[in-house]
């Protein structure tokens, strides 16, 4: 659930010089394409900087981004709530682009230097999604938030669908360093537009109409969000947050979703190459396809969820439960299908595409739920949720690297897919039982004492008073 580093998952398999082993039956042997690439480009091995890194090192490299990403989740969300999204998000993306440009030099120096740079990149970009959640509660009316998340947040899936084939083409033609240079330039160019056009609050926007401003501020104020910098809560009710059952329901649910997502984000190109036998260029195209489906699923599912809520066919809690079930239960079963599909690449790709399409329903479930239960602290909550999810995101590459080190076989990858299934199902059950759709009392720290007193004297419902 985040703006995450995408390009390295397709580049990393192209850095290795060693061959792939056979499975226990000896029937599956996949040869690395280094010699073909060198022959095609007329370059020497030293000129294309092919690294002698085994699968374990590769796993640490792919996971290292999330070590830094883990640390800045909560600070990024809280800083955005206090100081606004403009600078926090902008610096996050700009810094990530600069790190991408420096990546080839660090990789040539030593894999340890490359890992260190990716940790720094993670530190910078860790603030991105939590800061966007702070922006979400200031700009987007509650009934439109799942659609906004589907279109904007999940645009990262569209970027993945573009980046993977783009990197595949660039690597095939010019070598892997150029892929880092190209993908690093885009966020740097984007940042100039962001700093010029972005405003933290609707009231600060010079071109917004009075009608638009009134509509946005009225809808957002009714949801329990402070709509100006002066009204923002300055303290953070950590005790209430950390002891809140609805908060931990979101944390656990998102952890399960991100475990499987981490597998797809960081390991899908490796699986496509080593087990299904795709070339570098084909790998980028085929690996991108599931993320196109995830983006389509996010838009489709969020539109349905918004429609159900707008027409009051379902409560917020029921909507979050139902779409959480769609996002986590069927994909778990489809992963079982992937583990048994063998080297039938058409079936494998179809199952993965179906799983990620349904995973798009998470836009109307765990991702938007922090804004439901505590809009004034949605950035902080989303940071807490994302920080916990990072445990899955940096554990998965290392786990896969260790499990497949010297054993790039179908049998080993089946074990990897099997591990995802119980994690998916157990975390969903926890989310289903404890999720809430109500704004929590600690969302209003300045008004809490007076609200409690009024509720006690008048015997009225807390939610109605707030």
RABELGI-V364264 format. One record per pair of residues at least 6 apart in sequence whose C-alpha atoms are under 8 Angstrom apart, sorted by the first residue. I is the first residue (numbers start at 0). J is the second residue. If there is no record, write none. Layout:
BEGIN
i->[I & I]
j->[J & J]
END
This chain:
BEGIN
i->[0 & 0 & 0 & 0 & 1 & 1 & 1 & 1 & 1 & 2 & 2 & 2 & 2 & 2 & 3 & 3 & 4 & 5 & 5 & 5 & 5 & 5 & 6 & 6 & 6 & 6 & 6 & 6 & 6 & 7 & 7 & 8 & 8 & 8 & 8 & 8 & 8 & 8 & 9 & 9 & 9 & 9 & 9 & 9 & 9 & 10 & 10 & 10 & 10 & 10 & 11 & 11 & 12 & 12 & 12 & 13 & 13 & 13 & 13 & 14 & 14 & 14 & 14 & 14 & 14 & 15 & 15 & 15 & 15 & 15 & 16 & 16 & 16 & 16 & 16 & 16 & 17 & 17 & 17 & 18 & 18 & 18 & 19 & 19 & 19 & 19 & 19 & 19 & 19 & 19 & 20 & 20 & 20 & 20 & 20 & 20 & 21 & 21 & 21 & 21 & 21 & 21 & 22 & 22 & 22 & 22 & 22 & 22 & 27 & 29 & 29 & 29 & 32 & 36 & 37 & 37 & 40 & 40 & 47 & 47 & 48 & 53 & 54 & 54 & 54 & 54 & 54 & 55 & 55 & 55 & 55 & 56 & 57 & 58 & 58 & 58 & 58 & 58 & 58 & 59 & 59 & 59 & 59 & 60 & 60 & 60 & 60 & 61 & 61 & 61 & 62 & 62 & 62 & 62 & 62 & 62 & 63 & 63 & 63 & 63 & 63 & 63 & 64 & 64 & 64 & 64 & 64 & 64 & 64 & 64 & 65 & 65 & 65 & 65 & 65 & 65 & 66 & 66 & 66 & 66 & 66 & 67 & 67 & 67 & 67 & 67 & 67 & 67 & 67 & 68 & 68 & 68 & 68 & 68 & 68 & 68 & 68 & 68 & 68 & 69 & 69 & 69 & 69 & 69 & 69 & 69 & 69 & 70 & 70 & 70 & 71 & 71 & 71 & 71 & 71 & 71 & 72 & 72 & 72 & 72 & 72 & 72 & 72 & 72 & 72 & 73 & 73 & 73 & 73 & 73 & 73 & 73 & 73 & 73 & 74 & 74 & 74 & 75 & 75 & 75 & 75 & 75 & 75 & 75 & 75 & 75 & 76 & 76 & 76 & 76 & 76 & 76 & 76 & 76 & 76 & 76 & 76 & 76 & 77 & 77 & 77 & 77 & 78 & 78 & 79 & 79 & 79 & 79 & 79 & 79 & 80 & 80 & 80 & 80 & 80 & 80 & 80 & 81 & 81 & 81 & 83 & 83 & 83 & 83 & 84 & 84 & 84 & 84 & 84 & 85 & 85 & 85 & 85 & 85 & 86 & 87 & 87 & 87 & 88 & 88 & 88 & 88 & 88 & 89 & 89 & 89 & 90 & 90 & 91 & 91 & 91 & 91 & 91 & 92 & 92 & 92 & 92 & 92 & 92 & 93 & 93 & 93 & 94 & 94 & 94 & 95 & 95 & 95 & 95 & 95 & 95 & 96 & 96 & 96 & 96 & 96 & 96 & 97 & 97 & 97 & 98 & 98 & 98 & 98 & 98 & 99 & 99 & 99 & 99 & 99 & 100 & 100 & 100 & 100 & 102 & 102 & 102 & 102 & 102 & 103 & 103 & 105 & 105 & 105 & 106 & 106 & 126 & 128 & 128 & 129 & 129 & 129 & 129 & 129 & 129 & 129 & 130 & 131 & 132 & 132 & 132 & 132 & 133 & 133 & 133 & 133 & 134 & 135 & 136 & 136 & 136 & 136 & 136 & 136 & 137 & 137 & 137 & 137 & 137 & 137 & 137 & 138 & 138 & 138 & 138 & 139 & 139 & 139 & 140 & 140 & 140 & 141 & 141 & 141 & 141 & 142 & 142 & 142 & 143 & 144 & 145 & 145 & 145 & 145 & 145 & 145 & 145 & 146 & 146 & 146 & 146 & 146 & 148 & 148 & 149 & 149 & 149 & 149 & 149 & 149 & 150 & 150 & 150 & 153 & 153 & 153 & 154 & 156 & 156 & 156 & 156 & 157 & 157 & 157 & 159 & 159 & 160 & 160 & 160 & 160 & 160 & 160 & 160 & 161 & 162 & 162 & 163 & 163 & 163 & 163 & 164 & 164 & 164 & 164 & 164 & 164 & 164 & 164 & 165 & 166 & 166 & 166 & 167 & 167 & 167 & 167 & 167 & 167 & 168 & 168 & 168 & 169 & 169 & 169 & 170 & 170 & 170 & 170 & 170 & 171 & 171 & 198 & 200 & 200 & 201 & 201 & 201 & 201 & 202 & 216 & 219 & 219 & 220 & 222 & 222 & 223 & 223 & 223 & 223 & 223 & 223 & 223 & 224 & 224 & 225 & 225 & 231 & 232 & 232 & 232 & 232 & 235 & 236 & 236 & 239 & 240 & 240 & 241 & 244 & 244 & 245 & 245 & 245 & 245 & 246 & 246 & 246 & 248 & 248 & 248 & 248 & 248 & 248 & 249 & 249 & 249 & 249 & 249 & 249 & 250 & 250 & 250 & 250 & 250 & 251 & 251 & 251 & 251 & 252 & 252 & 252 & 252 & 252 & 253 & 253 & 253 & 253 & 253 & 253 & 254 & 254 & 254 & 254 & 254 & 255 & 255 & 255 & 255 & 255 & 255 & 255 & 256 & 256 & 256 & 257 & 257 & 257 & 257 & 258 & 258 & 258 & 258 & 258 & 258 & 258 & 259 & 259 & 260 & 261 & 261 & 261 & 261 & 261 & 262 & 262 & 262 & 265 & 266 & 266 & 267 & 268 & 268 & 268 & 270 & 271 & 271 & 271 & 272 & 272 & 272 & 273 & 273 & 274 & 274 & 274 & 274 & 275 & 275 & 275 & 285 & 288 & 289 & 289 & 289 & 289 & 289 & 289 & 290 & 290 & 292 & 292 & 292 & 292 & 293 & 293 & 293 & 293 & 293 & 293 & 294 & 294 & 295 & 295 & 296 & 296 & 296 & 296 & 296 & 296 & 297 & 297 & 297 & 297 & 297 & 297 & 297 & 298 & 300 & 300 & 300 & 300 & 300 & 301 & 301 & 301 & 304 & 304 & 304 & 307 & 307 & 308 & 308 & 308 & 314 & 315 & 315 & 315 & 316 & 316 & 316 & 316 & 318 & 318 & 319 & 319 & 319 & 319 & 319 & 319 & 320 & 320 & 320 & 320 & 322 & 322 & 322 & 322 & 323 & 323 & 323 & 323 & 323 & 323 & 323 & 324 & 324 & 325 & 325 & 325 & 326 & 326 & 326 & 326 & 326 & 327 & 327 & 327 & 327 & 327 & 328 & 328 & 328 & 329 & 329 & 330 & 330 & 330 & 330 & 330 & 331 & 331 & 331 & 331 & 331 & 332 & 333 & 333 & 333 & 333 & 334 & 334 & 334 & 334 & 334 & 334 & 334 & 335 & 335 & 335 & 336 & 336 & 337 & 337 & 337 & 337 & 337 & 338 & 338 & 338 & 338 & 338 & 339 & 340 & 340 & 341 & 341 & 342 & 366 & 368 & 369 & 369 & 369 & 369 & 370 & 370 & 371 & 371 & 371 & 372 & 372 & 372 & 372 & 372 & 372 & 373 & 373 & 373 & 373 & 373 & 374 & 374 & 375 & 375 & 376 & 399 & 402 & 402 & 403 & 403 & 437 & 438 & 440 & 440 & 441 & 450 & 450 & 450 & 451 & 453 & 454 & 454 & 454]
j->[128 & 257 & 366 & 385 & 127 & 128 & 152 & 155 & 385 & 124 & 127 & 128 & 152 & 155 & 124 & 155 & 64 & 159 & 162 & 163 & 264 & 265 & 159 & 162 & 163 & 166 & 178 & 179 & 182 & 61 & 265 & 61 & 264 & 265 & 266 & 267 & 268 & 269 & 163 & 166 & 167 & 268 & 269 & 282 & 283 & 166 & 167 & 170 & 175 & 178 & 57 & 61 & 268 & 269 & 272 & 33 & 49 & 175 & 279 & 48 & 49 & 50 & 51 & 52 & 175 & 49 & 50 & 51 & 52 & 53 & 31 & 33 & 49 & 50 & 51 & 52 & 31 & 51 & 53 & 29 & 30 & 31 & 28 & 29 & 30 & 31 & 273 & 405 & 406 & 407 & 28 & 29 & 405 & 406 & 407 & 408 & 27 & 28 & 29 & 406 & 407 & 408 & 28 & 406 & 407 & 408 & 409 & 410 & 408 & 273 & 274 & 276 & 278 & 171 & 43 & 44 & 172 & 173 & 174 & 175 & 107 & 404 & 400 & 401 & 403 & 404 & 405 & 397 & 400 & 401 & 404 & 400 & 400 & 396 & 397 & 398 & 399 & 400 & 401 & 114 & 396 & 397 & 400 & 110 & 113 & 114 & 117 & 265 & 393 & 396 & 392 & 393 & 394 & 395 & 396 & 397 & 114 & 115 & 117 & 118 & 121 & 393 & 114 & 117 & 118 & 119 & 120 & 121 & 122 & 393 & 118 & 121 & 389 & 390 & 392 & 393 & 118 & 121 & 122 & 389 & 393 & 117 & 118 & 119 & 120 & 121 & 122 & 123 & 125 & 118 & 120 & 121 & 122 & 123 & 124 & 125 & 126 & 386 & 389 & 121 & 122 & 125 & 385 & 386 & 387 & 389 & 390 & 122 & 125 & 386 & 122 & 123 & 125 & 126 & 382 & 386 & 125 & 126 & 129 & 379 & 381 & 382 & 383 & 385 & 386 & 126 & 129 & 378 & 379 & 380 & 381 & 382 & 383 & 386 & 126 & 379 & 382 & 87 & 125 & 126 & 127 & 129 & 130 & 378 & 379 & 382 & 126 & 128 & 129 & 130 & 132 & 133 & 377 & 378 & 379 & 380 & 381 & 382 & 130 & 376 & 378 & 379 & 87 & 130 & 87 & 129 & 130 & 133 & 134 & 378 & 130 & 133 & 231 & 375 & 376 & 378 & 379 & 228 & 231 & 233 & 130 & 133 & 134 & 199 & 130 & 131 & 133 & 134 & 199 & 193 & 194 & 197 & 198 & 199 & 194 & 126 & 127 & 130 & 126 & 127 & 128 & 130 & 131 & 190 & 193 & 194 & 123 & 190 & 123 & 124 & 125 & 126 & 127 & 123 & 124 & 127 & 186 & 187 & 190 & 186 & 187 & 190 & 120 & 123 & 124 & 120 & 121 & 123 & 124 & 183 & 186 & 182 & 183 & 184 & 185 & 186 & 187 & 183 & 184 & 187 & 116 & 117 & 119 & 120 & 183 & 120 & 179 & 180 & 182 & 183 & 179 & 180 & 183 & 184 & 113 & 116 & 117 & 176 & 179 & 176 & 179 & 112 & 113 & 116 & 112 & 113 & 382 & 381 & 382 & 377 & 378 & 379 & 380 & 381 & 382 & 385 & 378 & 378 & 370 & 377 & 378 & 381 & 375 & 376 & 377 & 378 & 199 & 144 & 219 & 224 & 370 & 374 & 375 & 377 & 199 & 200 & 201 & 219 & 224 & 225 & 226 & 200 & 201 & 215 & 219 & 147 & 215 & 219 & 215 & 218 & 219 & 218 & 219 & 222 & 371 & 305 & 308 & 309 & 305 & 367 & 301 & 302 & 304 & 305 & 362 & 363 & 367 & 298 & 301 & 302 & 305 & 362 & 362 & 367 & 294 & 297 & 298 & 301 & 359 & 362 & 294 & 297 & 298 & 293 & 294 & 297 & 294 & 290 & 291 & 293 & 294 & 290 & 291 & 294 & 287 & 290 & 284 & 286 & 287 & 288 & 289 & 290 & 291 & 287 & 182 & 287 & 283 & 284 & 286 & 287 & 280 & 281 & 282 & 283 & 284 & 285 & 286 & 287 & 283 & 175 & 178 & 283 & 279 & 280 & 281 & 282 & 283 & 284 & 279 & 280 & 283 & 175 & 177 & 178 & 176 & 177 & 178 & 279 & 280 & 279 & 280 & 204 & 226 & 227 & 207 & 212 & 215 & 216 & 212 & 226 & 225 & 226 & 226 & 374 & 438 & 373 & 374 & 375 & 438 & 442 & 443 & 465 & 374 & 375 & 231 & 375 & 375 & 375 & 443 & 444 & 445 & 376 & 441 & 444 & 441 & 246 & 441 & 247 & 433 & 434 & 372 & 433 & 434 & 435 & 369 & 380 & 434 & 429 & 430 & 431 & 432 & 433 & 434 & 365 & 368 & 369 & 384 & 430 & 434 & 383 & 384 & 385 & 387 & 388 & 426 & 427 & 429 & 430 & 365 & 426 & 427 & 429 & 430 & 365 & 366 & 384 & 385 & 388 & 426 & 384 & 387 & 388 & 391 & 426 & 388 & 422 & 423 & 424 & 425 & 426 & 427 & 326 & 327 & 423 & 388 & 389 & 391 & 392 & 388 & 391 & 392 & 395 & 419 & 422 & 423 & 419 & 423 & 392 & 391 & 392 & 393 & 395 & 396 & 392 & 395 & 396 & 396 & 396 & 399 & 286 & 282 & 283 & 286 & 412 & 277 & 282 & 286 & 278 & 279 & 282 & 407 & 408 & 342 & 407 & 408 & 409 & 342 & 343 & 344 & 348 & 352 & 348 & 351 & 352 & 353 & 355 & 356 & 352 & 355 & 352 & 353 & 355 & 356 & 352 & 355 & 356 & 357 & 358 & 359 & 356 & 359 & 356 & 359 & 355 & 356 & 357 & 358 & 359 & 360 & 356 & 357 & 358 & 359 & 360 & 361 & 362 & 359 & 322 & 359 & 360 & 362 & 363 & 360 & 362 & 363 & 318 & 322 & 363 & 313 & 318 & 314 & 315 & 318 & 436 & 435 & 436 & 437 & 434 & 435 & 436 & 437 & 363 & 364 & 363 & 364 & 365 & 368 & 434 & 436 & 364 & 430 & 431 & 434 & 360 & 361 & 363 & 364 & 360 & 361 & 363 & 364 & 365 & 427 & 431 & 427 & 431 & 357 & 358 & 360 & 357 & 358 & 359 & 360 & 361 & 357 & 358 & 423 & 424 & 427 & 423 & 424 & 427 & 354 & 357 & 353 & 354 & 355 & 357 & 358 & 354 & 419 & 420 & 423 & 424 & 420 & 350 & 351 & 353 & 354 & 350 & 351 & 354 & 416 & 417 & 419 & 420 & 416 & 417 & 420 & 347 & 350 & 346 & 347 & 350 & 351 & 416 & 412 & 413 & 414 & 416 & 417 & 413 & 346 & 347 & 347 & 409 & 409 & 381 & 436 & 376 & 377 & 380 & 381 & 376 & 377 & 436 & 437 & 438 & 435 & 436 & 437 & 438 & 439 & 442 & 380 & 438 & 439 & 441 & 442 & 438 & 442 & 442 & 443 & 442 & 415 & 411 & 415 & 411 & 412 & 462 & 462 & 447 & 461 & 447 & 461 & 464 & 465 & 461 & 459 & 460 & 461 & 464]
END
